[in-house]
Amino acid sequence: MGFRFWRRVRIAPGVTLNLSKSGGSLSFGPRGAKFTVGSRGKRATVGIPGTGLFYTTTLPSGRTGGRRSAPAVPTVRSEDRLTLGFFKRLVTPDDVESLVDGCRELVLGNEDMAFEHLEQAVHLADGAYLAGFLALKKEQLIKAAIYLSTAAEKHGGLGRYFSKYGISAMLSLPITDEVSAHVGPDLRGVLLGLVEVYQRQKRRDDAIACLERLQRLEPDDVVVKLSLAELLLDVRPGDDAFRKIIKSTADVENETPVHTALLLYKARALRGLGLLDAARETLTGALRRKKGRSEEVLRTLRYERVLVYEDLGWRRRARSDLEKLYAEDPEYADVATRLGL
C-alpha cells in the first residue's frame, strides 16, 4: 500500500489548490465531481458515494473548435490565509502557531521547514497527523509511528484547526492506475497511515490489528477489506484467514476495480479451503467486467483460474489458458515452466 502525499488548500467554495510532488493544480466543482487542471494536464475526478473511492481520467488537452474556453479562475495567494500577523501571534498559543506555520510552509513547498514547525505541535491531533505523514514520507518510521499513534489517540480533535484556518490536508492512496482512495484527517486516515508504517517496519501483526480495528469501525469500507485480505494471505495463510476473507467479501459485487481485486482474494481463500467450484465461479464472474480493469489484474485472475482448473483436474482447460497467457507474456509467473518450456 503506497501513499502519495497530497496537500489541498481550500481557497473558495468548491475551489481547492492541490500541492504534491508533481506540482500544483487547481480543482473546482461540486463534492464528488472535480475537474482538475495541473502539471499532468486536465483530469476529471468522479467519486463513488459512500465508498471513499474516486476515478481519475485524463482528458484531451486540445481545444474543440468553436467552443469557448472556461472562464479563468482567479489566482489566490493561499499562503496569505496562513500568515499570522504580529498581534495575532500575541494571542495564539505556541503550539497552534507552530501548526499554522507548518501548514504555511507546506503550501509553499518547504517540507523540511514545515516538519520542524509541526514537530512543535504534535500534541495537537492535527499537528500529529501532518507530522506523522511527513515523517512517513521522509522514511522516519519511528517518528511516524509515534506521531500517528498520538493522532489516533486524540482523533476526536482531528480537523479542528484545519477547519478553523480553512485547510484541507488530504492523502491519496493509489489502489490501481485508475482508482484511488482518498482519506482526510480522521481516524480512518490515521489508521491507514499506521498500517503503511507498520508494513514498512515489518510489524505485520500490528498492521493487521489496525485494519481489523478499522473494519470494526467501517465494516463496508472496501479499501480496508482489500488491504486486510492482502495482509492476511501474506502473513497468516491458513483456514482461519481464509474464512475471515470469505466472510468479509460475502456480499461483494464486481462494481469497481477495487471490488475486482477483492474477488481475486476471495477466490484464493475459497481455493485454500478446497471450495474449487465456488472459486472458479468467483473468478469467472470477476473476469466478465474488463472495462477499467488493468491488464495485470485481469491476467492475475486468469492465472488464478488456471490453478483452480488444475486442482479440479481440468488439464485441457488449464493448458489452453496457460498457452494464451504465455502468448501474451512469456515471462509471466511460472507459466513457461507449467507448460514444460
DRENBAVO-445052 format. One record per residue (C-alpha): residue number from 1; residue in one letter; x, y, z. Coordinates in nm, 4 decimals, decimal comma. Layout:
// residues N
+-----+--------+----------+----------+----------+
! num ! residu !        u !        v !        w !
+-----+--------+----------+----------+----------+
! NUM !      A !        X !        Y !        Z !
...
+-----+--------+----------+----------+----------+
// end
This chain:
// residues 341
+-----+--------+----------+----------+----------+
! num ! residu !        u !        v !        w !
+-----+--------+----------+----------+----------+
!   1 !      M !   0,0000 !   0,0000 !   0,0000 !
!   2 !      G !   0,1769 !   0,3154 !  -0,1150 !
!   3 !      F !   0,0664 !   0,6642 !  -0,0193 !
!   4 !      R !   0,1150 !   0,9768 !  -0,2225 !
!   5 !      F !   0,1126 !   1,2923 !  -0,0124 !
!   6 !      W !  -0,1345 !   1,5456 !  -0,1441 !
!   7 !      R !  -0,1864 !   1,8851 !   0,0192 !
!   8 !      R !  -0,5081 !   2,0642 !  -0,0613 !
!   9 !      V !  -0,5952 !   2,4158 !   0,0481 !
!  10 !      R !  -0,9486 !   2,5478 !   0,0095 !
!  11 !      I !  -0,9431 !   2,8938 !  -0,1484 !
!  12 !      A !  -1,3113 !   2,9449 !  -0,2317 !
!  13 !      P !  -1,6353 !   2,7417 !  -0,2173 !
!  14 !      G !  -1,5852 !   2,4455 !  -0,4488 !
!  15 !      V !  -1,2291 !   2,5512 !  -0,5379 !
!  16 !      T !  -0,9173 !   2,3908 !  -0,3927 !
!  17 !      L !  -0,5451 !   2,4179 !  -0,4538 !
!  18 !      N !  -0,3697 !   2,0805 !  -0,4686 !
!  19 !      L !   0,0013 !   2,0616 !  -0,3969 !
!  20 !      S !   0,2041 !   1,7435 !  -0,4480 !
!  21 !      K !   0,5424 !   1,6238 !  -0,5700 !
!  22 !      S !   0,4307 !   1,6717 !  -0,9290 !
!  23 !      G !   0,3488 !   2,0380 !  -0,8738 !
!  24 !      G !   0,0377 !   2,2423 !  -0,8105 !
!  25 !      S !  -0,3044 !   2,2058 !  -0,9617 !
!  26 !      L !  -0,6404 !   2,3740 !  -0,9280 !
!  27 !      S !  -0,9625 !   2,1795 !  -0,8696 !
!  28 !      F !  -1,3150 !   2,3099 !  -0,8887 !
!  29 !      G !  -1,6560 !   2,1501 !  -0,8925 !
!  30 !      P !  -1,9175 !   2,0069 !  -0,6538 !
!  31 !      R !  -1,8381 !   1,7466 !  -0,3927 !
!  32 !      G !  -1,7862 !   1,4074 !  -0,5574 !
!  33 !      A !  -1,7053 !   1,5508 !  -0,9008 !
!  34 !      K !  -1,3916 !   1,7583 !  -0,9517 !
!  35 !      F !  -1,2259 !   1,8966 !  -1,2623 !
!  36 !      T !  -0,8513 !   1,9424 !  -1,2230 !
!  37 !      V !  -0,6025 !   2,1394 !  -1,4310 !
!  38 !      G !  -0,2381 !   2,0964 !  -1,3352 !
!  39 !      S !   0,1052 !   1,9775 !  -1,4423 !
!  40 !      R !  -0,0361 !   1,6463 !  -1,5670 !
!  41 !      G !  -0,2972 !   1,8066 !  -1,7885 !
!  42 !      K !  -0,6739 !   1,8133 !  -1,7387 !
!  43 !      R !  -0,8317 !   1,5393 !  -1,5282 !
!  44 !      A !  -1,1911 !   1,4675 !  -1,4364 !
!  45 !      T !  -1,2395 !   1,3029 !  -1,0982 !
!  46 !      V !  -1,5701 !   1,1414 !  -1,0049 !
!  47 !      G !  -1,6324 !   0,9932 !  -0,6622 !
!  48 !      I !  -1,8307 !   0,6833 !  -0,5749 !
!  49 !      P !  -2,0670 !   0,7954 !  -0,2955 !
!  50 !      G !  -2,0141 !   0,6175 !   0,0333 !
!  51 !      T !  -1,7010 !   0,4308 !  -0,0702 !
!  52 !      G !  -1,4160 !   0,6807 !  -0,0306 !
!  53 !      L !  -1,3087 !   0,5954 !  -0,3858 !
!  54 !      F !  -1,2761 !   0,8101 !  -0,6922 !
!  55 !      Y !  -1,1924 !   0,7620 !  -1,0571 !
!  56 !      T !  -0,9441 !   0,9921 !  -1,2276 !
!  57 !      T !  -0,9433 !   1,0284 !  -1,6059 !
!  58 !      T !  -0,7050 !   1,2400 !  -1,8109 !
!  59 !      L !  -0,8878 !   1,4482 !  -2,0700 !
!  60 !      P !  -0,7617 !   1,5585 !  -2,4144 !
!  61 !      S !  -0,5615 !   1,8799 !  -2,3994 !
!  62 !      G !  -0,6649 !   2,0133 !  -2,7399 !
!  63 !      R !  -0,9439 !   2,2650 !  -2,7820 !
!  64 !      T !  -1,2655 !   2,1869 !  -2,9636 !
!  65 !      G !  -1,3265 !   2,4263 !  -3,2470 !
!  66 !      G !  -1,5861 !   2,6904 !  -3,1868 !
!  67 !      R !  -1,6148 !   2,6126 !  -2,8170 !
!  68 !      R !  -1,5439 !   2,8862 !  -2,5683 !
!  69 !      S !  -1,2748 !   2,8251 !  -2,3127 !
!  70 !      A !  -1,3791 !   2,8126 !  -1,9488 !
!  71 !      P !  -1,3530 !   3,1388 !  -1,7557 !
!  72 !      A !  -1,0241 !   3,1779 !  -1,5715 !
!  73 !      V !  -1,0270 !   3,1053 !  -1,2017 !
!  74 !      P !  -0,8766 !   3,3981 !  -1,0091 !
!  75 !      T !  -0,5374 !   3,3316 !  -0,8557 !
!  76 !      V !  -0,5358 !   3,3434 !  -0,4772 !
!  77 !      R !  -0,2233 !   3,3560 !  -0,2634 !
!  78 !      S !  -0,3206 !   3,0653 !  -0,0380 !
!  79 !      E !  -0,0188 !   3,1200 !   0,1874 !
!  80 !      D !  -0,1648 !   3,4577 !   0,2886 !
!  81 !      R !  -0,4504 !   3,2740 !   0,4602 !
!  82 !      L !  -0,1935 !   3,1055 !   0,6845 !
!  83 !      T !   0,0205 !   3,4090 !   0,7703 !
!  84 !      L !  -0,0190 !   3,5204 !   1,1305 !
!  85 !      G !   0,0439 !   3,8889 !   1,1897 !
!  86 !      F !   0,2285 !   4,0332 !   1,4905 !
!  87 !      F !  -0,0796 !   4,0968 !   1,7043 !
!  88 !      K !  -0,2364 !   3,7641 !   1,6055 !
!  89 !      R !   0,0743 !   3,5826 !   1,7262 !
!  90 !      L !   0,0482 !   3,7543 !   2,0645 !
!  91 !      V !  -0,2837 !   3,5798 !   2,1345 !
!  92 !      T !  -0,2157 !   3,2483 !   1,9570 !
!  93 !      P !  -0,0808 !   2,9597 !   2,1698 !
!  94 !      D !   0,2691 !   2,8480 !   2,0716 !
!  95 !      D !   0,1581 !   2,5018 !   1,9572 !
!  96 !      V !  -0,1175 !   2,6401 !   1,7360 !
!  97 !      E !   0,1262 !   2,8953 !   1,5954 !
!  98 !      S !   0,3658 !   2,6117 !   1,5074 !
!  99 !      L !   0,0850 !   2,4194 !   1,3398 !
! 100 !      V !  -0,0209 !   2,7162 !   1,1277 !
! 101 !      D !   0,3396 !   2,7998 !   1,0365 !
! 102 !      G !   0,3944 !   2,4364 !   0,9400 !
! 103 !      C !   0,0882 !   2,4383 !   0,7162 !
! 104 !      R !   0,2065 !   2,7595 !   0,5535 !
! 105 !      E !   0,5468 !   2,6066 !   0,4754 !
! 106 !      L !   0,3698 !   2,3038 !   0,3270 !
! 107 !      V !   0,1709 !   2,5286 !   0,0969 !
! 108 !      L !   0,4952 !   2,6969 !  -0,0067 !
! 109 !      G !   0,6554 !   2,3570 !  -0,0704 !
! 110 !      N !   0,9115 !   2,3813 !   0,2096 !
! 111 !      E !   0,8626 !   2,0373 !   0,3604 !
! 112 !      D !   1,1732 !   2,0350 !   0,5820 !
! 113 !      M !   1,0796 !   2,3670 !   0,7403 !
! 114 !      A !   0,7184 !   2,2530 !   0,7714 !
! 115 !      F !   0,8298 !   1,9388 !   0,9527 !
! 116 !      E !   1,0336 !   2,1436 !   1,2017 !
! 117 !      H !   0,7294 !   2,3548 !   1,2860 !
! 118 !      L !   0,4890 !   2,0615 !   1,3010 !
! 119 !      E !   0,7091 !   1,8676 !   1,5406 !
! 120 !      Q !   0,6443 !   2,1518 !   1,7882 !
! 121 !      A !   0,2696 !   2,0856 !   1,7581 !
! 122 !      V !   0,2476 !   1,7056 !   1,7774 !
! 123 !      H !   0,0417 !   1,7021 !   2,0971 !
! 124 !      L !  -0,2348 !   1,8607 !   1,8898 !
! 125 !      A !  -0,4227 !   1,5987 !   1,6860 !
! 126 !      D !  -0,3856 !   1,7969 !   1,3627 !
! 127 !      G !  -0,0158 !   1,8548 !   1,4230 !
! 128 !      A !   0,0451 !   1,4867 !   1,4955 !
! 129 !      Y !  -0,1485 !   1,3913 !   1,1807 !
! 130 !      L !   0,0589 !   1,6098 !   0,9470 !
! 131 !      A !   0,3889 !   1,5438 !   1,1242 !
! 132 !      G !   0,3195 !   1,1703 !   1,1133 !
! 133 !      F !   0,2597 !   1,1596 !   0,7413 !
! 134 !      L !   0,5551 !   1,3858 !   0,6693 !
! 135 !      A !   0,7737 !   1,1556 !   0,8799 !
! 136 !      L !   0,6395 !   0,8628 !   0,6789 !
! 137 !      K !   0,7237 !   1,0392 !   0,3550 !
! 138 !      K !   1,0747 !   1,1050 !   0,4875 !
! 139 !      E !   1,1097 !   0,7365 !   0,5894 !
! 140 !      Q !   1,1477 !   0,8378 !   0,9545 !
! 141 !      L !   0,9343 !   0,5427 !   1,0550 !
! 142 !      I !   0,9828 !   0,5515 !   1,4325 !
! 143 !      K !   0,8673 !   0,9124 !   1,4464 !
! 144 !      A !   0,5855 !   0,8383 !   1,2025 !
! 145 !      A !   0,4556 !   0,5591 !   1,4267 !
! 146 !      I !   0,4728 !   0,7792 !   1,7375 !
! 147 !      Y !   0,3025 !   1,0795 !   1,5803 !
! 148 !      L !   0,0282 !   0,8838 !   1,4042 !
! 149 !      S !  -0,0390 !   0,6851 !   1,7228 !
! 150 !      T !  -0,0805 !   1,0183 !   1,9029 !
! 151 !      A !  -0,3214 !   1,1366 !   1,6340 !
! 152 !      A !  -0,5194 !   0,8122 !   1,6711 !
! 153 !      E !  -0,5408 !   0,8569 !   2,0497 !
! 154 !      K !  -0,6645 !   1,2156 !   2,0033 !
! 155 !      H !  -0,8758 !   1,1513 !   1,6923 !
! 156 !      G !  -1,1690 !   1,3402 !   1,8426 !
! 157 !      G !  -0,9736 !   1,6619 !   1,7819 !
! 158 !      L !  -0,8709 !   1,5858 !   1,4245 !
! 159 !      G !  -0,9677 !   1,8601 !   1,1815 !
! 160 !      R !  -1,0354 !   2,1220 !   1,4495 !
! 161 !      Y !  -0,7606 !   2,3630 !   1,3450 !
! 162 !      F !  -0,7701 !   2,2651 !   0,9783 !
! 163 !      S !  -1,1335 !   2,3763 !   0,9765 !
! 164 !      K !  -1,0571 !   2,6962 !   1,1670 !
! 165 !      Y !  -0,7884 !   2,8046 !   0,9206 !
! 166 !      G !  -0,9580 !   2,6792 !   0,6027 !
! 167 !      I !  -0,7142 !   2,3946 !   0,5360 !
! 168 !      S !  -0,7826 !   2,0519 !   0,3906 !
! 169 !      A !  -0,4954 !   1,8067 !   0,4454 !
! 170 !      M !  -0,5626 !   1,5006 !   0,2305 !
! 171 !      L !  -0,3909 !   1,1766 !   0,1390 !
! 172 !      S !  -0,4359 !   0,9947 !  -0,1889 !
! 173 !      L !  -0,3939 !   0,6176 !  -0,1692 !
! 174 !      P !  -0,3492 !   0,4592 !  -0,5149 !
! 175 !      I !  -0,5323 !   0,1279 !  -0,5483 !
! 176 !      T !  -0,4886 !   0,0831 !  -0,9242 !
! 177 !      D !  -0,3822 !   0,3127 !  -1,2084 !
! 178 !      E !  -0,7452 !   0,4185 !  -1,2473 !
! 179 !      V !  -0,8730 !   0,4235 !  -0,8908 !
! 180 !      S !  -0,7506 !   0,5832 !  -0,5714 !
! 181 !      A !  -0,8927 !   0,6117 !  -0,2227 !
! 182 !      H !  -0,8566 !   0,9451 !  -0,0523 !
! 183 !      V !  -0,8545 !   0,9936 !   0,3218 !
! 184 !      G !  -0,8631 !   1,3045 !   0,5322 !
! 185 !      P !  -0,7712 !   1,3966 !   0,8899 !
! 186 !      D !  -0,9859 !   1,1396 !   1,0670 !
! 187 !      L !  -0,9354 !   0,8092 !   1,2460 !
! 188 !      R !  -0,9645 !   0,6129 !   0,9199 !
! 189 !      G !  -0,6872 !   0,8148 !   0,7578 !
! 190 !      V !  -0,4603 !   0,7910 !   1,0604 !
! 191 !      L !  -0,5032 !   0,4145 !   1,0976 !
! 192 !      L !  -0,4373 !   0,3588 !   0,7276 !
! 193 !      G !  -0,1211 !   0,5628 !   0,7714 !
! 194 !      L !  -0,0195 !   0,3447 !   1,0647 !
! 195 !      V !  -0,0810 !   0,0351 !   0,8535 !
! 196 !      E !   0,1656 !   0,1696 !   0,5989 !
! 197 !      V !   0,4224 !   0,2493 !   0,8694 !
! 198 !      Y !   0,3894 !  -0,0923 !   1,0314 !
! 199 !      Q !   0,4261 !  -0,2710 !   0,6998 !
! 200 !      R !   0,7470 !  -0,0808 !   0,6236 !
! 201 !      Q !   0,8717 !  -0,1714 !   0,9716 !
! 202 !      K !   0,7810 !  -0,5381 !   0,9091 !
! 203 !      R !   0,5344 !  -0,5152 !   1,2003 !
! 204 !      R !   0,2692 !  -0,7015 !   1,0056 !
! 205 !      D !   0,0698 !  -0,8205 !   1,3077 !
! 206 !      D !   0,0325 !  -0,4580 !   1,4195 !
! 207 !      A !  -0,0759 !  -0,3649 !   1,0668 !
! 208 !      I !  -0,3401 !  -0,6375 !   1,0746 !
! 209 !      A !  -0,4607 !  -0,5178 !   1,4156 !
! 210 !      C !  -0,5048 !  -0,1638 !   1,2760 !
! 211 !      L !  -0,7016 !  -0,2921 !   0,9779 !
! 212 !      E !  -0,9199 !  -0,5127 !   1,1959 !
! 213 !      R !  -0,9948 !  -0,2110 !   1,4144 !
! 214 !      L !  -1,0873 !  -0,0157 !   1,1046 !
! 215 !      Q !  -1,3077 !  -0,2963 !   0,9795 !
! 216 !      R !  -1,4999 !  -0,2936 !   1,3072 !
! 217 !      L !  -1,5490 !   0,0820 !   1,2706 !
! 218 !      E !  -1,6349 !   0,0742 !   0,8984 !
! 219 !      P !  -1,7354 !  -0,2813 !   0,8012 !
! 220 !      D !  -1,8290 !  -0,1824 !   0,4442 !
! 221 !      D !  -1,5042 !   0,0009 !   0,3578 !
! 222 !      V !  -1,3736 !  -0,1842 !   0,0512 !
! 223 !      V !  -1,0249 !  -0,0328 !   0,0817 !
! 224 !      V !  -0,9930 !  -0,1775 !   0,4312 !
! 225 !      K !  -1,1282 !  -0,5134 !   0,3142 !
! 226 !      L !  -0,8788 !  -0,5241 !   0,0298 !
! 227 !      S !  -0,5807 !  -0,4258 !   0,2442 !
! 228 !      L !  -0,6743 !  -0,6732 !   0,5183 !
! 229 !      A !  -0,7285 !  -0,9607 !   0,2755 !
! 230 !      E !  -0,3888 !  -0,8976 !   0,1157 !
! 231 !      L !  -0,2119 !  -0,8914 !   0,4529 !
! 232 !      L !  -0,3897 !  -1,1982 !   0,5888 !
! 233 !      L !  -0,2942 !  -1,4055 !   0,2862 !
! 234 !      D !   0,0631 !  -1,2811 !   0,3075 !
! 235 !      V !   0,1171 !  -1,3105 !   0,6825 !
! 236 !      R !  -0,1291 !  -1,5692 !   0,8138 !
! 237 !      P !  -0,2280 !  -1,8017 !   0,5291 !
! 238 !      G !  -0,4492 !  -2,0744 !   0,6699 !
! 239 !      D !  -0,8081 !  -2,1773 !   0,7291 !
! 240 !      D !  -0,8780 !  -1,9009 !   0,9821 !
! 241 !      A !  -0,7569 !  -1,6291 !   0,7437 !
! 242 !      F !  -0,9444 !  -1,7879 !   0,4532 !
! 243 !      R !  -1,2698 !  -1,7867 !   0,6489 !
! 244 !      K !  -1,2231 !  -1,4234 !   0,7540 !
! 245 !      I !  -1,1676 !  -1,3166 !   0,3927 !
! 246 !      I !  -1,4687 !  -1,5106 !   0,2654 !
! 247 !      K !  -1,6882 !  -1,3631 !   0,5391 !
! 248 !      S !  -1,5807 !  -1,0051 !   0,4650 !
! 249 !      T !  -1,6291 !  -1,0485 !   0,0889 !
! 250 !      A !  -1,9552 !  -1,2428 !   0,1005 !
! 251 !      D !  -2,1630 !  -0,9578 !  -0,0452 !
! 252 !      V !  -1,9004 !  -0,8093 !  -0,2795 !
! 253 !      E !  -2,0184 !  -0,7354 !  -0,6335 !
! 254 !      N !  -1,7857 !  -0,6572 !  -0,9231 !
! 255 !      E !  -1,8623 !  -0,2837 !  -0,9200 !
! 256 !      T !  -1,5173 !  -0,1230 !  -0,9380 !
! 257 !      P !  -1,1573 !  -0,2346 !  -0,9943 !
! 258 !      V !  -1,1191 !  -0,2467 !  -0,6156 !
! 259 !      H !  -1,4066 !  -0,4928 !  -0,5930 !
! 260 !      T !  -1,2439 !  -0,6949 !  -0,8720 !
! 261 !      A !  -0,9252 !  -0,7240 !  -0,6681 !
! 262 !      L !  -1,1315 !  -0,8277 !  -0,3664 !
! 263 !      L !  -1,2900 !  -1,1051 !  -0,5717 !
! 264 !      L !  -0,9411 !  -1,2310 !  -0,6549 !
! 265 !      Y !  -0,8592 !  -1,2656 !  -0,2845 !
! 266 !      K !  -1,1965 !  -1,4234 !  -0,2199 !
! 267 !      A !  -1,1240 !  -1,6841 !  -0,4876 !
! 268 !      R !  -0,7819 !  -1,7566 !  -0,3359 !
! 269 !      A !  -0,9429 !  -1,8069 !   0,0046 !
! 270 !      L !  -1,2072 !  -2,0377 !  -0,1433 !
! 271 !      R !  -0,9368 !  -2,2405 !  -0,3181 !
! 272 !      G !  -0,7426 !  -2,2551 !   0,0077 !
! 273 !      L !  -1,0446 !  -2,4181 !   0,1731 !
! 274 !      G !  -1,0863 !  -2,6599 !  -0,1174 !
! 275 !      L !  -1,4080 !  -2,4966 !  -0,2416 !
! 276 !      L !  -1,2972 !  -2,5174 !  -0,6022 !
! 277 !      D !  -1,6293 !  -2,4756 !  -0,7841 !
! 278 !      A !  -1,7033 !  -2,1611 !  -0,5829 !
! 279 !      A !  -1,3532 !  -2,0300 !  -0,6568 !
! 280 !      R !  -1,3953 !  -2,0934 !  -1,0301 !
! 281 !      E !  -1,7345 !  -1,9179 !  -1,0401 !
! 282 !      T !  -1,5934 !  -1,6199 !  -0,8461 !
! 283 !      L !  -1,3027 !  -1,5806 !  -1,0892 !
! 284 !      T !  -1,5214 !  -1,6216 !  -1,3965 !
! 285 !      G !  -1,7577 !  -1,3551 !  -1,2621 !
! 286 !      A !  -1,4671 !  -1,1196 !  -1,1903 !
! 287 !      L !  -1,3402 !  -1,1613 !  -1,5477 !
! 288 !      R !  -1,6740 !  -1,0656 !  -1,7036 !
! 289 !      R !  -1,6000 !  -0,6973 !  -1,6477 !
! 290 !      K !  -1,2864 !  -0,5762 !  -1,8187 !
! 291 !      K !  -1,3536 !  -0,2045 !  -1,8612 !
! 292 !      G !  -1,1372 !  -0,0003 !  -1,6272 !
! 293 !      R !  -0,9501 !  -0,3070 !  -1,5036 !
! 294 !      S !  -0,5754 !  -0,3163 !  -1,5559 !
! 295 !      E !  -0,4209 !  -0,5866 !  -1,7718 !
! 296 !      E !  -0,2164 !  -0,7029 !  -1,4744 !
! 297 !      V !  -0,5257 !  -0,7645 !  -1,2595 !
! 298 !      L !  -0,7047 !  -0,9468 !  -1,5417 !
! 299 !      R !  -0,4001 !  -1,1626 !  -1,6100 !
! 300 !      T !  -0,3701 !  -1,2475 !  -1,2408 !
! 301 !      L !  -0,7354 !  -1,3518 !  -1,2338 !
! 302 !      R !  -0,6829 !  -1,5761 !  -1,5353 !
! 303 !      Y !  -0,3712 !  -1,7326 !  -1,3826 !
! 304 !      E !  -0,5564 !  -1,7975 !  -1,0572 !
! 305 !      R !  -0,8315 !  -1,9699 !  -1,2547 !
! 306 !      V !  -0,5675 !  -2,1924 !  -1,4183 !
! 307 !      L !  -0,4655 !  -2,3069 !  -1,0699 !
! 308 !      V !  -0,8271 !  -2,3849 !  -0,9895 !
! 309 !      Y !  -0,8652 !  -2,5782 !  -1,3171 !
! 310 !      E !  -0,5582 !  -2,7827 !  -1,2290 !
! 311 !      D !  -0,6929 !  -2,8603 !  -0,8812 !
! 312 !      L !  -1,0214 !  -2,9665 !  -1,0411 !
! 313 !      G !  -0,8335 !  -3,1947 !  -1,2771 !
! 314 !      W !  -0,9365 !  -2,9957 !  -1,5848 !
! 315 !      R !  -0,5971 !  -3,0297 !  -1,7519 !
! 316 !      R !  -0,7043 !  -2,9400 !  -2,1051 !
! 317 !      R !  -0,8729 !  -2,6180 !  -1,9982 !
! 318 !      A !  -0,5788 !  -2,5246 !  -1,7787 !
! 319 !      R !  -0,3358 !  -2,5919 !  -2,0638 !
! 320 !      S !  -0,5378 !  -2,3790 !  -2,3061 !
! 321 !      D !  -0,5382 !  -2,0792 !  -2,0712 !
! 322 !      L !  -0,1688 !  -2,1206 !  -1,9938 !
! 323 !      E !  -0,0870 !  -2,1119 !  -2,3635 !
! 324 !      K !  -0,2852 !  -1,7894 !  -2,4041 !
! 325 !      L !  -0,1061 !  -1,6328 !  -2,1090 !
! 326 !      Y !   0,2297 !  -1,7404 !  -2,2495 !
! 327 !      A !   0,1469 !  -1,5896 !  -2,5892 !
! 328 !      E !   0,0721 !  -1,2557 !  -2,4212 !
! 329 !      D !   0,3695 !  -1,2577 !  -2,1832 !
! 330 !      P !   0,6236 !  -1,5436 !  -2,1940 !
! 331 !      E !   0,7808 !  -1,4187 !  -1,8679 !
! 332 !      Y !   0,4612 !  -1,4132 !  -1,6654 !
! 333 !      A !   0,4862 !  -1,6028 !  -1,3357 !
! 334 !      D !   0,5752 !  -1,9707 !  -1,3885 !
! 335 !      V !   0,3615 !  -2,0129 !  -1,6984 !
! 336 !      A !   0,6541 !  -2,1355 !  -1,9127 !
! 337 !      T !   0,7524 !  -2,3943 !  -1,6517 !
! 338 !      R !   0,3964 !  -2,5222 !  -1,6236 !
! 339 !      L !   0,3895 !  -2,5601 !  -1,9999 !
! 340 !      G !   0,7159 !  -2,7547 !  -1,9892 !
! 341 !      L !   0,9038 !  -2,4931 !  -2,1934 !
+-----+--------+----------+----------+----------+
// end
